[in-house]
Amino acid sequence: MNREGYRTSTGRKWGRTTVYKILSNEAYKGTLVWGGRPGHPALHSGEPPVRIENAWPAIIDPEVFDTVQQKLESKRPEVVHPRIVPSFYLLSGILYCSCGHAMTGHSAKSKKHFYYLCSGKQKRGGEACNARMLPKEKLEKLVIDQLKVRVLTDENLEKLVELVNEELVSTHSTLQGRMDDLDAEMRDIDARLSRLYDSLETGKLELDDLAPRIKESRTRKEDTSTA
């Protein structure tokens, strides 16, 4: 569609996301759905979407639409947060094309060769970007070599060690101060409980008067001990 000059209703080029929205939009089979599409404010309420069947004449046969949904569901990948999954591509997430799109990893010839490809070109074709595929091994080696020459020098590593040591000292000082505050608060709570127990033993105050204070002090002590 992009090669033939077709554009979306907003005048943009076609991409996978746009095509997916069309394929999954029940409006084409005559069903009105309010509050069920991703990003709709009604989703945050937890209420089910409002659905009205046959709200208008369908332009896609419902059976055909349902078959498409089954195919989409069967091809849907398992969603895992990218920070959890280690990437085979060293530059994944940090390499960008000159057009502004991320460069993502791709394999070719039965996974014998690996490349980085502009995601804009991959989604929208050569109309969106004319950048070439970059060989993974050569590109990563080039980046690593440049890091060794420009970043991982003896001088920079010494500075890095100094910065890490300063951060550790600062963190230790902060934690020590926090521990001292917690110890002081625990001593204060123990002293308060001791006075309350003494008042109970000597009969200066009744249990009904002391029970809420004792409970409050014990709760405070538990919260402090787990802080």
TORSE-152861 format. One record per residue: x, y, z of N, C-alpha, C in turn; residue in three letters; residue number from 1. Coordinates in steps of 0.05 Angstrom, whole numbers, plus 5000, padded with zeros to 4 digits. Atoms other than C-alpha are relative to their C-alpha. Layout:
BEGIN
+--------+---------+------+---------+----------+-------+--------+---------+------+-----+-----+
: n_east : n_north : n_up : ca_east : ca_north : ca_up : c_east : c_north : c_up : res :   n :
+--------+---------+------+---------+----------+-------+--------+---------+------+-----+-----+
:      X :       Y :    Z :       X :        Y :     Z :      X :       Y :    Z : ALA : NUM :
...
+--------+---------+------+---------+----------+-------+--------+---------+------+-----+-----+
# end
This chain:
BEGIN
+--------+---------+------+---------+----------+-------+--------+---------+------+-----+-----+
: n_east : n_north : n_up : ca_east : ca_north : ca_up : c_east : c_north : c_up : res :   n :
+--------+---------+------+---------+----------+-------+--------+---------+------+-----+-----+
:   5017 :    4976 : 5000 :    5000 :     5000 :  5000 :   5017 :    5025 : 5000 : MET :   1 :
:   4982 :    4977 : 5000 :    5057 :     5047 :  5015 :   5013 :    5004 : 4973 : ASN :   2 :
:   4987 :    4997 : 5026 :    5092 :     5032 :  4949 :   4980 :    5011 : 4979 : ARG :   3 :
:   5019 :    4991 : 5020 :    5027 :     5045 :  4911 :   4988 :    5027 : 5007 : GLU :   4 :
:   5007 :    4972 : 4994 :    5018 :     5112 :  4946 :   4976 :    5003 : 5018 : GLY :   5 :
:   5023 :    4998 : 4982 :    4960 :     5095 :  4992 :   5009 :    5010 : 5028 : TYR :   6 :
:   4994 :    4989 : 4973 :    4958 :     5132 :  5059 :   4977 :    4995 : 5019 : ARG :   7 :
:   5022 :    5003 : 4981 :    4918 :     5127 :  5123 :   4982 :    5024 : 5000 : THR :   8 :
:   5018 :    4977 : 5000 :    4861 :     5174 :  5140 :   5013 :    5025 : 5010 : SER :   9 :
:   4986 :    4976 : 4990 :    4911 :     5220 :  5174 :   5023 :    5008 : 4981 : THR :  10 :
:   4980 :    4993 : 5019 :    4956 :     5221 :  5113 :   5027 :    4987 : 5005 : GLY :  11 :
:   4974 :    5013 : 4994 :    5011 :     5177 :  5143 :   5003 :    4974 : 4985 : ARG :  12 :
:   4994 :    5025 : 5013 :    5044 :     5115 :  5115 :   4989 :    4977 : 5018 : LYS :  13 :
:   5011 :    5024 : 4985 :    5017 :     5046 :  5134 :   5023 :    4986 : 5015 : TRP :  14 :
:   4981 :    5015 : 4984 :    5052 :     5007 :  5189 :   4985 :    4976 : 5012 : GLY :  15 :
:   5012 :    5024 : 4988 :    5040 :     4942 :  5226 :   4979 :    5007 : 5021 : ARG :  16 :
:   5019 :    4992 : 4979 :    5005 :     4977 :  5284 :   4974 :    5009 : 4988 : THR :  17 :
:   5024 :    4990 : 5013 :    4956 :     5012 :  5238 :   4984 :    4977 : 4988 : THR :  18 :
:   5013 :    5023 : 5012 :    4940 :     4947 :  5201 :   4987 :    4983 : 5022 : VAL :  19 :
:   5011 :    5016 : 4978 :    4931 :     4910 :  5267 :   4975 :    5012 : 5012 : TYR :  20 :
:   5023 :    4987 : 4989 :    4882 :     4962 :  5293 :   4975 :    4996 : 4982 : LYS :  21 :
:   5022 :    5005 : 5019 :    4840 :     4953 :  5230 :   4990 :    4971 : 5002 : ILE :  22 :
:   5007 :    5028 : 4999 :    4842 :     4877 :  5234 :   4985 :    4993 : 5026 : LEU :  23 :
:   5012 :    5007 : 4974 :    4820 :     4878 :  5307 :   4977 :    5018 : 5008 : SER :  24 :
:   5022 :    4981 : 4994 :    4767 :     4933 :  5303 :   4973 :    4988 : 4993 : ASN :  25 :
:   5026 :    5013 : 5004 :    4698 :     4903 :  5313 :   4980 :    5018 : 4986 : GLU :  26 :
:   5018 :    4982 : 5014 :    4666 :     4964 :  5281 :   4994 :    4990 : 4972 : ALA :  27 :
:   5003 :    5009 : 5028 :    4677 :     4932 :  5213 :   4980 :    4977 : 4998 : TYR :  28 :
:   5020 :    5021 : 5002 :    4631 :     4874 :  5231 :   4974 :    5010 : 5012 : LYS :  29 :
:   5025 :    4988 : 4991 :    4577 :     4922 :  5256 :   4996 :    5002 : 5030 : GLY :  30 :
:   5002 :    4999 : 4971 :    4592 :     4920 :  5331 :   5012 :    5026 : 5011 : THR :  31 :
:   4991 :    4976 : 4987 :    4597 :     4983 :  5372 :   5012 :    4992 : 5027 : LEU :  32 :
:   4986 :    5006 : 4975 :    4648 :     4976 :  5429 :   5009 :    5026 : 5012 : VAL :  33 :
:   4992 :    4976 : 4986 :    4656 :     5033 :  5479 :   5015 :    4993 : 5025 : TRP :  34 :
:   4985 :    5004 : 4976 :    4711 :     5032 :  5531 :   5016 :    4975 : 5001 : GLY :  35 :
:   4985 :    5025 : 4999 :    4746 :     4969 :  5510 :   5026 :    5000 : 4986 : GLY :  36 :
:   4975 :    4999 : 5015 :    4803 :     4991 :  5466 :   5023 :    5010 : 5018 : ARG :  37 :
:   4977 :    4991 : 4984 :    4874 :     5001 :  5495 :   5002 :    5030 : 5001 : PRO :  38 :
:   4997 :    4972 : 4997 :    4885 :     5070 :  5522 :   4975 :    5015 : 5007 : GLY :  39 :
:   5025 :    4987 : 4993 :    4812 :     5085 :  5534 :   4997 :    5005 : 5030 : HIS :  40 :
:   5002 :    4994 : 4972 :    4799 :     5119 :  5601 :   4982 :    4981 : 5016 : PRO :  41 :
:   5019 :    5018 : 4986 :    4742 :     5071 :  5617 :   5014 :    4975 : 5010 : ALA :  42 :
:   4987 :    5024 : 4992 :    4792 :     5014 :  5623 :   5009 :    5002 : 5029 : LEU :  43 :
:   4990 :    4996 : 4973 :    4818 :     5044 :  5689 :   4979 :    4995 : 5021 : HIS :  44 :
:   5021 :    5004 : 4981 :    4750 :     5037 :  5721 :   4995 :    4971 : 5007 : SER :  45 :
:   5004 :    5028 : 4995 :    4751 :     4962 :  5716 :   4974 :    4989 : 4990 : GLY :  46 :
:   5026 :    5008 : 5011 :    4682 :     4961 :  5684 :   5003 :    4987 : 4973 : GLU :  47 :
:   4999 :    5012 : 5026 :    4670 :     4916 :  5624 :   4991 :    5020 : 4978 : PRO :  48 :
:   5008 :    4981 : 5021 :    4664 :     4953 :  5557 :   4971 :    4996 : 4992 : PRO :  49 :
:   5028 :    5001 : 5010 :    4595 :     4969 :  5529 :   5001 :    4990 : 4971 : VAL :  50 :
:   5001 :    5012 : 5027 :    4579 :     4927 :  5468 :   4972 :    5000 : 4989 : ARG :  51 :
:   5026 :    5000 : 5013 :    4522 :     4936 :  5419 :   5003 :    4986 : 4973 : ILE :  52 :
:   4998 :    5015 : 5025 :    4516 :     4883 :  5365 :   4982 :    5012 : 4979 : GLU :  53 :
:   5016 :    4991 : 5023 :    4490 :     4902 :  5296 :   4992 :    5030 : 5003 : ASN :  54 :
:   5005 :    4972 : 4997 :    4496 :     4976 :  5312 :   4998 :    5014 : 4973 : ALA :  55 :
:   5002 :    4990 : 5027 :    4504 :     4989 :  5237 :   5007 :    4977 : 4981 : TRP :  56 :
:   4995 :    5022 : 5019 :    4511 :     4948 :  5173 :   5029 :    4992 : 5000 : PRO :  57 :
:   4972 :    5010 : 5000 :    4573 :     4904 :  5174 :   5011 :    5001 : 4971 : ALA :  58 :
:   4986 :    5001 : 5026 :    4624 :     4910 :  5117 :   5019 :    4976 : 4999 : ILE :  59 :
:   4984 :    5024 : 4999 :    4662 :     4848 :  5141 :   4982 :    4978 : 5012 : ILE :  60 :
:   5016 :    5022 : 4990 :    4628 :     4781 :  5151 :   5010 :    4992 : 5028 : ASP :  61 :
:   4992 :    5007 : 4972 :    4629 :     4764 :  5227 :   5017 :    4975 : 5001 : PRO :  62 :
:   4984 :    5025 : 5000 :    4656 :     4694 :  5213 :   5028 :    5005 : 4990 : GLU :  63 :
:   4973 :    4993 : 5010 :    4713 :     4722 :  5173 :   5016 :    5015 : 5021 : VAL :  64 :
:   4987 :    4984 : 4980 :    4728 :     4772 :  5227 :   5010 :    4982 : 5023 : PHE :  65 :
:   4993 :    5018 : 4977 :    4728 :     4718 :  5282 :   5023 :    4982 : 4992 : ASP :  66 :
:   4978 :    5017 : 5010 :    4774 :     4674 :  5239 :   5027 :    5016 : 5001 : THR :  67 :
:   4976 :    4983 : 4999 :    4824 :     4732 :  5233 :   5009 :    5004 : 5029 : VAL :  68 :
:   4992 :    4997 : 4972 :    4822 :     4742 :  5309 :   5014 :    4975 : 5011 : GLN :  69 :
:   4987 :    5025 : 4991 :    4839 :     4669 :  5320 :   5028 :    4997 : 4989 : GLN :  70 :
:   4973 :    5001 : 5012 :    4898 :     4674 :  5273 :   5019 :    5020 : 5014 : LYS :  71 :
:   4983 :    4980 : 4986 :    4923 :     4737 :  5307 :   5007 :    4990 : 5028 : LEU :  72 :
:   4995 :    5010 : 4973 :    4916 :     4704 :  5376 :   5021 :    4978 : 4999 : GLU :  73 :
:   4981 :    5022 : 5002 :    4955 :     4642 :  5353 :   5028 :    5009 : 4995 : SER :  74 :
:   4973 :    4989 : 5007 :    5013 :     4686 :  5329 :   5009 :    5020 : 5021 : LYS :  75 :
:   4992 :    4980 : 4980 :    5014 :     4731 :  5390 :   5023 :    4990 : 5017 : ARG :  76 :
:   4977 :    5010 : 4984 :    5082 :     4726 :  5424 :   4995 :    5004 : 5030 : PRO :  77 :
:   5002 :    4997 : 4971 :    5089 :     4717 :  5499 :   5013 :    5027 : 5008 : GLU :  78 :
:   4991 :    4973 : 4992 :    5096 :     4786 :  5530 :   5018 :    4998 : 5025 : VAL :  79 :
:   4981 :    5000 : 4978 :    5158 :     4791 :  5574 :   5014 :    5027 : 5000 : VAL :  80 :
:   4987 :    4974 : 4999 :    5188 :     4856 :  5599 :   5029 :    4998 : 4989 : HIS :  81 :
:   4973 :    5002 : 5013 :    5251 :     4871 :  5557 :   5023 :    5001 : 5020 : PRO :  82 :
:   4979 :    5000 : 4981 :    5292 :     4883 :  5620 :   5006 :    4973 : 5012 : ARG :  83 :
:   4997 :    5027 : 4989 :    5281 :     4811 :  5641 :   5014 :    4981 : 4980 : ILE :  84 :
:   4990 :    5018 : 5021 :    5300 :     4778 :  5575 :   5028 :    5010 : 4990 : VAL :  85 :
:   4975 :    4991 : 5010 :    5374 :     4781 :  5558 :   5000 :    4999 : 4969 : PRO :  86 :
:   5001 :    4998 : 5029 :    5384 :     4803 :  5486 :   5026 :    4988 : 4987 : SER :  87 :
:   4978 :    5011 : 5015 :    5428 :     4766 :  5436 :   5015 :    5023 : 4985 : PHE :  88 :
:   4989 :    4977 : 5014 :    5440 :     4834 :  5404 :   5010 :    5020 : 5020 : TYR :  89 :
:   4987 :    4983 : 4980 :    5490 :     4875 :  5445 :   4990 :    5029 : 5000 : LEU :  90 :
:   5008 :    4972 : 5003 :    5465 :     4942 :  5419 :   4970 :    5004 : 5001 : LEU :  91 :
:   5029 :    4999 : 5000 :    5391 :     4927 :  5426 :   4991 :    5021 : 5021 : SER :  92 :
:   5011 :    4979 : 4982 :    5354 :     4987 :  5456 :   5017 :    5025 : 5002 : GLY :  93 :
:   4983 :    4976 : 4998 :    5412 :     5036 :  5449 :   5010 :    5009 : 4972 : ILE :  94 :
:   4991 :    4993 : 5027 :    5424 :     5037 :  5373 :   4976 :    5011 : 4985 : LEU :  95 :
:   5022 :    4988 : 5015 :    5382 :     5084 :  5330 :   5010 :    5008 : 4972 : TYR :  96 :
:   4995 :    4993 : 5028 :    5378 :     5098 :  5256 :   5001 :    5030 : 4998 : CYS :  97 :
:   4999 :    4971 : 5004 :    5392 :     5167 :  5228 :   4972 :    5012 : 4996 : SER :  98 :
:   5027 :    4990 : 5003 :    5317 :     5172 :  5214 :   4985 :    5002 : 5027 : CYS :  99 :
:   5012 :    4998 : 4973 :    5303 :     5167 :  5289 :   4989 :    4974 : 5011 : GLY : 100 :
:   5012 :    5025 : 4990 :    5276 :     5096 :  5293 :   5022 :    4982 : 5012 : HIS : 101 :
:   4981 :    5018 : 4987 :    5309 :     5042 :  5335 :   5009 :    4979 : 4979 : ALA : 102 :
:   4989 :    5022 : 5016 :    5355 :     4991 :  5301 :   4995 :    4974 : 5015 : MET : 103 :
:   5006 :    5025 : 4987 :    5330 :     4922 :  5318 :   5014 :    4976 : 4987 : THR : 104 :
:   4986 :    5024 : 5010 :    5361 :     4853 :  5310 :   4983 :    4983 : 4982 : GLY : 105 :
:   5013 :    5018 : 5019 :    5343 :     4807 :  5252 :   5019 :    4979 : 4991 : HIS : 106 :
:   4984 :    5022 : 5011 :    5368 :     4741 :  5225 :   4992 :    4994 : 4972 : SER : 107 :
:   5005 :    5007 : 5028 :    5373 :     4715 :  5154 :   5013 :    4973 : 4994 : ALA : 108 :
:   4989 :    5026 : 5010 :    5386 :     4650 :  5117 :   5001 :    4980 : 5023 : LYS : 109 :
:   5003 :    5020 : 4979 :    5360 :     4603 :  5171 :   5017 :    5006 : 5025 : SER : 110 :
:   4985 :    4991 : 4976 :    5392 :     4644 :  5227 :   5030 :    4995 : 4999 : LYS : 111 :
:   4971 :    5003 : 5003 :    5462 :     4637 :  5199 :   5013 :    5027 : 5000 : LYS : 112 :
:   4989 :    4973 : 5001 :    5471 :     4712 :  5191 :   4982 :    5019 : 5016 : HIS : 113 :
:   5015 :    4982 : 4982 :    5450 :     4768 :  5238 :   5006 :    5029 : 4994 : PHE : 114 :
:   4998 :    4972 : 5008 :    5438 :     4841 :  5225 :   4985 :    5019 : 5019 : TYR : 115 :
:   5017 :    4980 : 4987 :    5412 :     4906 :  5254 :   4985 :    5014 : 4977 : TYR : 116 :
:   5017 :    4988 : 5021 :    5354 :     4936 :  5214 :   4983 :    5022 : 5012 : LEU : 117 :
:   5016 :    4978 : 4991 :    5318 :     5002 :  5221 :   4971 :    4990 : 5004 : CYS : 118 :
:   5027 :    5010 : 4995 :    5251 :     4987 :  5254 :   4979 :    5015 : 4983 : SER : 119 :
:   5018 :    4985 : 5017 :    5218 :     5042 :  5213 :   4998 :    4988 : 4972 : GLY : 120 :
:   4999 :    5013 : 5026 :    5240 :     5009 :  5149 :   4987 :    4972 : 5001 : LYS : 121 :
:   5011 :    5026 : 4997 :    5220 :     4941 :  5176 :   4970 :    5000 : 5001 : GLN : 122 :
:   5028 :    4998 : 4997 :    5150 :     4965 :  5192 :   4986 :    5012 : 4976 : LYS : 123 :
:   5013 :    4985 : 5021 :    5136 :     5012 :  5134 :   5013 :    4996 : 4972 : ARG : 124 :
:   4987 :    5004 : 5026 :    5184 :     4989 :  5080 :   5020 :    5021 : 4992 : GLY : 125 :
:   4979 :    4982 : 5009 :    5236 :     5025 :  5039 :   4990 :    5029 : 4996 : GLY : 126 :
:   5010 :    4973 : 5002 :    5189 :     5085 :  5032 :   5006 :    5016 : 5024 : GLU : 127 :
:   4996 :    4986 : 4975 :    5201 :     5102 :  5105 :   5029 :    5006 : 5004 : ALA : 128 :
:   4971 :    4996 : 4995 :    5277 :     5094 :  5106 :   5016 :    4983 : 4981 : CYS : 129 :
:   4984 :    5015 : 5019 :    5331 :     5072 :  5057 :   5026 :    4990 : 5013 : ASN : 130 :
:   4976 :    5009 : 4986 :    5382 :     5052 :  5110 :   5005 :    4970 : 4994 : ALA : 131 :
:   4993 :    5028 : 5005 :    5419 :     4987 :  5097 :   5001 :    4984 : 5025 : ARG : 132 :
:   4996 :    5018 : 4977 :    5422 :     4926 :  5143 :   5029 :    5000 : 5007 : MET : 133 :
:   4973 :    5000 : 4991 :    5484 :     4927 :  5185 :   5008 :    4974 : 5013 : LEU : 134 :
:   4992 :    5026 : 4989 :    5522 :     4862 :  5201 :   5005 :    5003 : 5030 : PRO : 135 :
:   4998 :    5000 : 4971 :    5516 :     4848 :  5275 :   5028 :    4998 : 5010 : LYS : 136 :
:   4974 :    5005 : 4990 :    5585 :     4820 :  5287 :   5020 :    5023 : 4995 : GLU : 137 :
:   4981 :    4979 : 5007 :    5623 :     4875 :  5251 :   4993 :    5026 : 5015 : LYS : 138 :
:   5008 :    4975 : 4987 :    5582 :     4932 :  5281 :   5006 :    4998 : 5030 : LEU : 139 :
:   4995 :    5002 : 4971 :    5587 :     4906 :  5353 :   5030 :    5000 : 5005 : GLU : 140 :
:   4971 :    5000 : 4996 :    5662 :     4894 :  5345 :   5011 :    5029 : 4998 : LYS : 141 :
:   4991 :    4973 : 5004 :    5671 :     4965 :  5320 :   4993 :    5017 : 5025 : LEU : 142 :
:   5008 :    4985 : 4977 :    5632 :     4993 :  5379 :   5018 :    4993 : 5024 : VAL : 143 :
:   4984 :    5009 : 4978 :    5671 :     4951 :  5429 :   5029 :    5011 : 4998 : ILE : 144 :
:   4973 :    4989 : 5004 :    5738 :     4972 :  5399 :   5001 :    5030 : 5007 : ASP : 145 :
:   5000 :    4972 : 4995 :    5718 :     5045 :  5403 :   4997 :    5005 : 5030 : GLN : 146 :
:   5002 :    4997 : 4971 :    5697 :     5036 :  5476 :   5027 :    4996 : 5014 : LEU : 147 :
:   4974 :    5005 : 4988 :    5764 :     5007 :  5493 :   5019 :    5023 : 4996 : LYS : 148 :
:   4982 :    4978 : 5006 :    5801 :     5064 :  5459 :   4992 :    5026 : 5014 : VAL : 149 :
:   5010 :    4974 : 4991 :    5757 :     5122 :  5482 :   4991 :    5001 : 5029 : ARG : 150 :
:   5013 :    5000 : 4974 :    5725 :     5100 :  5547 :   5016 :    4984 : 5021 : VAL : 151 :
:   4988 :    5018 : 4981 :    5759 :     5041 :  5580 :   5031 :    5004 : 5001 : LEU : 152 :
:   4972 :    4994 : 4996 :    5826 :     5075 :  5588 :   5008 :    4998 : 5029 : THR : 153 :
:   4991 :    5003 : 4973 :    5869 :     5068 :  5650 :   4992 :    5025 : 5017 : ASP : 154 :
:   5007 :    4975 : 4986 :    5856 :     5141 :  5669 :   4970 :    5000 : 5007 : GLU : 155 :
:   5029 :    5000 : 4995 :    5780 :     5134 :  5661 :   4992 :    4979 : 5021 : ASN : 156 :
:   5006 :    5021 : 4981 :    5779 :     5068 :  5700 :   5007 :    5008 : 5028 : LEU : 157 :
:   4992 :    4991 : 4974 :    5817 :     5100 :  5757 :   4979 :    5020 : 5011 : GLU : 158 :
:   5021 :    4981 : 4992 :    5766 :     5157 :  5759 :   4974 :    4986 : 5007 : LYS : 159 :
:   5024 :    5015 : 4994 :    5710 :     5107 :  5757 :   5002 :    4987 : 5028 : LEU : 160 :
:   4996 :    5012 : 4974 :    5739 :     5070 :  5817 :   4997 :    5020 : 5022 : VAL : 161 :
:   5002 :    4979 : 4980 :    5745 :     5135 :  5855 :   4971 :    5008 : 5004 : GLU : 162 :
:   5028 :    4992 : 4997 :    5673 :     5154 :  5840 :   4983 :    4978 : 5014 : LEU : 163 :
:   5014 :    5022 : 4986 :    5648 :     5085 :  5862 :   5006 :    5000 : 5029 : VAL : 164 :
:   4993 :    4999 : 4971 :    5687 :     5090 :  5927 :   4987 :    5023 : 5014 : ASN : 165 :
:   5014 :    4977 : 4988 :    5659 :     5159 :  5940 :   4970 :    4995 : 5005 : GLU : 166 :
:   5028 :    5006 : 4997 :    5589 :     5134 :  5928 :   4995 :    4980 : 5022 : GLU : 167 :
:   5003 :    5019 : 4979 :    5599 :     5075 :  5974 :   5003 :    5013 : 5028 : LEU : 168 :
:   4996 :    4986 : 4974 :    5625 :     5120 :  6030 :   4976 :    5017 : 5006 : VAL : 169 :
:   5023 :    4984 : 4995 :    5567 :     5167 :  6021 :   4975 :    4983 : 5007 : SER : 170 :
:   5022 :    5018 : 4994 :    5517 :     5110 :  6020 :   5002 :    4988 : 5028 : THR : 171 :
:   4995 :    5011 : 4974 :    5548 :     5079 :  6082 :   4994 :    5021 : 5022 : HIS : 172 :
:   5005 :    4979 : 4980 :    5545 :     5146 :  6119 :   4970 :    5004 : 5003 : SER : 173 :
:   5029 :    4995 : 4999 :    5472 :     5155 :  6101 :   4986 :    4977 : 5015 : THR : 174 :
:   5012 :    5023 : 4986 :    5454 :     5084 :  6123 :   5006 :    5000 : 5029 : LEU : 175 :
:   4992 :    5000 : 4972 :    5493 :     5091 :  6187 :   4983 :    5021 : 5016 : GLN : 176 :
:   5017 :    4979 : 4987 :    5455 :     5156 :  6203 :   4972 :    4990 : 5004 : GLY : 177 :
:   5027 :    5011 : 4998 :    5389 :     5121 :  6189 :   4999 :    4979 : 5022 : ARG : 178 :
:   4999 :    5021 : 4980 :    5409 :     5062 :  6234 :   5001 :    5013 : 5028 : MET : 179 :
:   4998 :    4986 : 4974 :    5428 :     5110 :  6291 :   4972 :    5012 : 5007 : ASP : 180 :
:   5026 :    4989 : 4994 :    5360 :     5144 :  6285 :   4980 :    4978 : 5008 : ASP : 181 :
:   5017 :    5023 : 4993 :    5324 :     5077 :  6287 :   5006 :    4989 : 5028 : LEU : 182 :
:   4992 :    5009 : 4973 :    5364 :     5055 :  6348 :   4990 :    5019 : 5022 : ASP : 183 :
:   5010 :    4981 : 4981 :    5346 :     5119 :  6384 :   4970 :    4998 : 5004 : ALA : 184 :
:   5029 :    5002 : 4998 :    5273 :     5111 :  6367 :   4992 :    4974 : 5015 : GLU : 185 :
:   5006 :    5025 : 4985 :    5273 :     5038 :  6392 :   5005 :    5003 : 5030 : MET : 186 :
:   4995 :    4995 : 4971 :    5304 :     5060 :  6458 :   4978 :    5017 : 5012 : ARG : 187 :
:   5022 :    4983 : 4990 :    5251 :     5113 :  6465 :   4974 :    4984 : 5004 : ASP : 188 :
:   5024 :    5017 : 4998 :    5195 :     5063 :  6452 :   5002 :    4981 : 5024 : ILE : 189 :
:   4996 :    5019 : 4978 :    5225 :     5012 :  6501 :   4997 :    5015 : 5027 : ASP : 190 :
:   5002 :    4984 : 4975 :    5230 :     5067 :  6555 :   4970 :    5007 : 5005 : ALA : 191 :
:   5029 :    4993 : 4997 :    5157 :     5087 :  6542 :   4985 :    4976 : 5009 : ARG : 192 :
:   5013 :    5025 : 4992 :    5134 :     5014 :  6547 :   5006 :    4993 : 5029 : LEU : 193 :
:   4992 :    5006 : 4973 :    5173 :     5005 :  6611 :   4985 :    5017 : 5020 : SER : 194 :
:   5015 :    4982 : 4983 :    5139 :     5066 :  6643 :   4971 :    4991 : 5002 : ARG : 195 :
:   5028 :    5009 : 5001 :    5071 :     5040 :  6621 :   4996 :    4975 : 5017 : LEU : 196 :
:   5002 :    5025 : 4984 :    5084 :     4971 :  6651 :   5003 :    5006 : 5030 : TYR : 197 :
:   4997 :    4993 : 4972 :    5108 :     5003 :  6716 :   4974 :    5012 : 5011 : ASP : 198 :
:   5025 :    4987 : 4992 :    5044 :     5045 :  6720 :   4979 :    4979 : 5005 : SER : 199 :
:   5019 :    5021 : 4998 :    5004 :     4981 :  6710 :   5005 :    4983 : 5025 : LEU : 200 :
:   4993 :    5016 : 4977 :    5042 :     4942 :  6764 :   4995 :    5014 : 5026 : GLU : 201 :
:   5003 :    4985 : 4975 :    5039 :     4997 :  6816 :   4971 :    5009 : 5004 : THR : 202 :
:   5028 :    4992 : 4997 :    4965 :     5009 :  6803 :   4994 :    5029 : 4997 : GLY : 203 :
:   5004 :    4972 : 5004 :    4974 :     5081 :  6785 :   4978 :    5005 : 4979 : LYS : 204 :
:   5020 :    4998 : 5021 :    4932 :     5070 :  6722 :   4987 :    4973 : 4996 : LEU : 205 :
:   5014 :    5024 : 5006 :    4880 :     5018 :  6703 :   5007 :    4989 : 4973 : GLU : 206 :
:   4994 :    5014 : 5025 :    4889 :     4967 :  6647 :   4985 :    5013 : 4976 : LEU : 207 :
:   5015 :    4988 : 5022 :    4833 :     4999 :  6607 :   5012 :    5026 : 4990 : ASP : 208 :
:   4987 :    4975 : 5008 :    4871 :     5065 :  6607 :   5026 :    4995 : 4986 : ASP : 209 :
:   4973 :    5005 : 5011 :    4938 :     5034 :  6590 :   5000 :    4984 : 4974 : LEU : 210 :
:   5001 :    5018 : 5023 :    4917 :     4983 :  6538 :   5004 :    5014 : 4973 : ALA : 211 :
:   4996 :    4987 : 5026 :    4910 :     5032 :  6480 :   5028 :    5011 : 4996 : PRO : 212 :
:   4973 :    4988 : 5002 :    4977 :     5065 :  6496 :   5021 :    4977 : 4995 : ARG : 213 :
:   4982 :    5023 : 5003 :    5012 :     4997 :  6502 :   4999 :    4989 : 4971 : ILE : 214 :
:   5004 :    5010 : 5027 :    4982 :     4974 :  6436 :   5013 :    5019 : 4980 : LYS : 215 :
:   4988 :    4981 : 5018 :    5003 :     5038 :  6402 :   5031 :    4999 : 5000 : GLU : 216 :
:   4971 :    5002 : 4998 :    5075 :     5032 :  6428 :   5011 :    4975 : 4987 : SER : 217 :
:   4991 :    5025 : 5012 :    5080 :     4959 :  6407 :   4998 :    5002 : 4969 : ARG : 218 :
:   5002 :    4997 : 5029 :    5055 :     4975 :  6337 :   5022 :    5018 : 4989 : THR : 219 :
:   4978 :    4982 : 5008 :    5105 :     5032 :  6332 :   5026 :    4986 : 5000 : ARG : 220 :
:   4974 :    5015 : 4998 :    5161 :     4985 :  6354 :   5002 :    4980 : 4977 : LYS : 221 :
:   4999 :    5019 : 5022 :    5142 :     4933 :  6302 :   5006 :    5014 : 4974 : GLU : 222 :
:   4995 :    4985 : 5025 :    5140 :     4985 :  6247 :   5029 :    5010 : 4999 : ASP : 223 :
:   4972 :    4991 : 5000 :    5208 :     5012 :  6269 :   5019 :    4978 : 4995 : THR : 224 :
:   4981 :    5022 : 5003 :    5240 :     4944 :  6272 :   5001 :    4989 : 4971 : SER : 225 :
:   5000 :    5009 : 5028 :    5219 :     4929 :  6200 :   5007 :    5022 : 4981 : THR : 226 :
:   4994 :    4978 : 5018 :    5238 :     4997 :  6172 :   5027 :    4997 : 4987 : ALA : 227 :
+--------+---------+------+---------+----------+-------+--------+---------+------+-----+-----+
# end
